[in-house]
Amino acid sequence: MAATPSLEFDLNRLWCIAALLTLPAVGLAKHHVVIVQGLGGDPVYSGQFTEQVTRIEAAARSLPGDTAVHVLRDGGATREAFLALFSRLAEAAEATQLTAYFIGHGSYDEHDYKFNLPGPDLTGADIAGALDEVGTDDIVVVNTSSASGALAELVNKDRRVVALATRSGSERHATRFGGFFAAALASDGADTDKNKTVSVGEAFRFAARQVADYFEGNGQLATEHPVLHGERADRFVLARLGKPAPRPVAGRLTALFEQRDTLSADIDALRLRRDELSVTDYQAQLMPKLVELARLEAAIEAEEEARGDD
Amino acid sequence: MIERDTLLMALLCIMFVAASADARSIHYGAVTDPAVLACDRQSWRGEAEAAASCYRQILGSDHGPAAQAEAAWALRDPKRANEYFRLALEQSPSDIAALVRWGDLYAAMHQDAEAMEIYREALAVSPAEPFAQLGAARLLADSFQSAATNHLEAALNSTAAGARTGALLLSARMRLEASDYDAAMAALREAQDLVERYDWPPLDVYALLAAAELVAGRHDSEWISAALDYNSSYGGAYATPAHFLVITRRYREAIAWYEKAVAIQPDLATAHENLGINLLRDNQVSRARQHLQTAYERDPFSPRTVNSLRLLDSFTDFRVIDDHDSAAVPISLRLHADEAAVIGPYAIALVRDSINEFTGRYGFELEEPVVVEMYPDHEDFAVRTDGMPGLGILGATFGYVVAMDSPSGRSVAEFQWGTTLWHEMAHVFTLEATDHLVPRWFSEGISVYEEWRSGPNAGVHLPRSVLLAMQQEKFLPVLKLDEGFIRPTYEGQVIVSYMQAGLICAFVESRFGAAKLEAMLVGYGAGWDTEQVIGGVLDLDGVSFDAGFNAYVDEHYGAQVEALERWEELASRLRLALTAQNPEGVAASAAAMIALLPNYVETDSPYLLQADALEEMGRRDEAAAALTAFWRRGGYEPTALKRLAGWLADDGDTGKAIEVLASVNWVDPFDQELHGRLGDLLLEAQRPREALREFQVALALKPHDIVTAHYRLARAHAELGDAARAQAHLLEALDVAPSFRPAQKLLLQLAGG
């Protein structure tokens, strides 16, 4: 006998609603993405870090709007270069959003976190100070290094989102989180709300799950426990999957798009009110809207196909 | 003068905080104090109140701390006994007899390591001390350690009649466990003479004589009456023979004997403990708990009792799934709540298939519900099986109850849970068809053979260690094959014995036909031994049978055995090619190895390396052929099989891709991606009912991509014509992802456009 589908709802959905409601405001802002590749120490890790940075860079360049991507790697990835870049960003005072990735090895000596770079390492204080100077509160930090949990106290702030590979500085083994996080940025499986974008929250949950599965599947004690700080993790988009269709500026298709946007907003509003309704009432109200939305999407597709045929 | 270890003293002082323990056993002259002996005689005769009064008098007098320790121990106050022994040794540090008795107290309290330390300390001072040798032998014999033999020999060769008596009884017990009836009887007769000569109680001798008769098939032994005439509340008269029913897997009979033991001696903790553990084996959980609790009240130190009670407490974390089809044998699964929805559907299906398969093949219909339990924690399974952790097996069958590791309890590289369950289900049949009289080797042989013949990952695959055993002619004669399981003499012999037993069944079917396997079971069920069975069913004696079997092995595996050396040379060459990153070399060496041992499909199988190399060389079709051959012969490496399934699906061979992926479920059912892919292929093949099961399992695994999981379920329900359930799952999917086009399209389809 088939199991009755569960009618419980989880927190993920609320994040998704928040993302839908707020996404455009962030996506259109001047967005700087800084990717720092640390020292690998041996060819295997160097290769892994290069592959991860390549994937992250591709994801960053897929983002719409005014996005500038800065990659510090190899000889260019020094403490001096990092601090200089952030000074320039601070001076320009144009960033409305910053996403900073740290891909490499980290260490922690019970006092200081260090991200391993050629020459002097980047300290936790360096990173915190640089972020503070940029001049925007919309900051995402992704640090996939060992011991990165030691950064939490230094970089967490009210409006920031911080994804770290470890829960503390004492988790010092090389991590697997970075590989899974980078993979998430190009994975349909990570895109849980199927909106063709991958948010920080989606990428983090995907990677954290893979990390847990890895250790469990191999019968090993987990040496890393990824953590996510900040309540707006689903608001910030890190990658777009596929190219968005250009939006028409006039005609029947425009009207259909407007109807769809209105209905989507209506659905989002209903989803935010779900706790006020019984499950039955909620579903009774939601279903016709979903059917209508499906019809609108079908009409848009038909119209687009007809135009293509012309 | 005894130099006592300070650390040991400190350790001993903090033991025994609880105030009860099991009865003090017969000491055969280890205690010589006349006052204590006078009380002991009353106790051995079952005059409990008089004996207690007698011991209390000693305790309240100035008989000296060693005697007071014995009295406190007899009055079930081990803490006080411990204090008196310590005092006795402080006053008389050279009193080795008191020291050894102190060790005996620790042994009785299940503090084996501390007891052994004390015996060693006594032996360091007096290397021939016979009761210390006996105590050490008992401890080591209980844990089946071969070192027991040295201590036992020393005690047997002792001039101290009491220690020799104890050693003879221990030896008799061990001989009976090894089915060496004649040697056991010889030891018992000598022990009986000594007991009579020294006027010691004959209770242990009588109980073992009764056990020997039980082993020989006589249930109404006069020795039980003799023991009860001596002491009408001597529970050992039944509990000692019951042990031998347990080790021959006749659990229900053992329950009846233990019930008699506790009926006449309600304070016998070991009998309550064994009764509880065997009731658990019979799935009588409530009664088991009652007796285990009673055992705990009498002896809170027993790890088997404590472990079993803790395991019962953990049953609240388990879920029972019943599959009661009125036309078939009911099946109950006890699975951990976190895993039940994942494992349950496959386990039910496999158990049902096995029942159908074995009922027809062995002509026996199960008469009771089958209970299958799976434990995510291997040590829980071990406790379930024998009350103690540290068991080196994957599954155990007690009759209609099967317990085994859950697939999450071991890594996928070492555990085919489906094959293990199939193996255990064959035991259900061989045990129940013979009323538990089947010998271990034949039951294991049928189970192994059925793994190869009809199991979920079928195929005869022998580890190289077994081929080496063939080469070194280590196979045992059929009439002695049980010894390879019970008391192995070299490392790896148990596995070799499993495989030999399986090959014997293959030989019987090949030469005499499958009906003879069933006839052999009938013979065992009639109470025949192996010699009678092969004589009566196959018309052969043991020597002729062995000759035929050896010829069969030589015919089928002789070439492989001869190729072992060459195979190893090729393996070295293959490793060099791997290091040199030379795929052509790897493929060539692997092909040559496969030609020599085509059935070698372990995790380091050359098929896997051959497939990798061929793929790297761009010869994907040949790589797929290599993996197909690996799979067909019972190979089960999940990553390789998933890769093979992907290739097969890409090539449009959906049917075979489904078969390959389905076989991975018997190894790694917790792979979310596997269930999704398999379900998609099943839908593509118009098999929505099976697809639905895969998608339900995928959802139960709480996937990251919950939207796709619900969408897939909606598709399966829609295919099955259940629009309401399909819409419910679409609602779940679209609630998270309102713009998910595939779900929208299906929703419109269900809504009529």
Chai-1 contact restraints between the chains, C-beta under 6 A:
chainA,res_idxA,chainB,res_idxB,connection_type,confidence,min_distance_angstrom,max_distance_angstrom,comment,restraint_id
A,A3,B,Q696,contact,1.0,0.0,6.0,A-B,restraint_1
A,P5,B,A728,contact,1.0,0.0,6.0,A-B,restraint_2
A,P5,B,H729,contact,1.0,0.0,6.0,A-B,restraint_3
A,P5,B,E732,contact,1.0,0.0,6.0,A-B,restraint_4
A,R13,B,V736,contact,1.0,0.0,6.0,A-B,restraint_5
A,C16,B,V736,contact,1.0,0.0,6.0,A-B,restraint_6
A,G189,B,D705,contact,1.0,0.0,6.0,A-B,restraint_7
A,T192,B,D705,contact,1.0,0.0,6.0,A-B,restraint_8
A,D193,B,V736,contact,1.0,0.0,6.0,A-B,restraint_9
A,D193,B,A737,contact,1.0,0.0,6.0,A-B,restraint_10
A,K194,B,V707,contact,1.0,0.0,6.0,A-B,restraint_11
A,K194,B,A737,contact,1.0,0.0,6.0,A-B,restraint_12
A,K194,B,F740,contact,1.0,0.0,6.0,A-B,restraint_13
A,F206,B,H704,contact,1.0,0.0,6.0,A-B,restraint_14
A,R209,B,H704,contact,1.0,0.0,6.0,A-B,restraint_15
A,G219,B,S411,contact,1.0,0.0,6.0,A-B,restraint_16
A,I267,B,P738,contact,1.0,0.0,6.0,A-B,restraint_17
A,Q283,B,L731,contact,1.0,0.0,6.0,A-B,restraint_18
A,L290,B,L734,contact,1.0,0.0,6.0,A-B,restraint_19
A,V291,B,A751,contact,1.0,0.0,6.0,A-B,restraint_20
A,L293,B,P738,contact,1.0,0.0,6.0,A-B,restraint_21
A,A294,B,Q744,contact,1.0,0.0,6.0,A-B,restraint_22
A,A294,B,L747,contact,1.0,0.0,6.0,A-B,restraint_23
A,A294,B,L748,contact,1.0,0.0,6.0,A-B,restraint_24
A,E297,B,Q744,contact,1.0,0.0,6.0,A-B,restraint_25
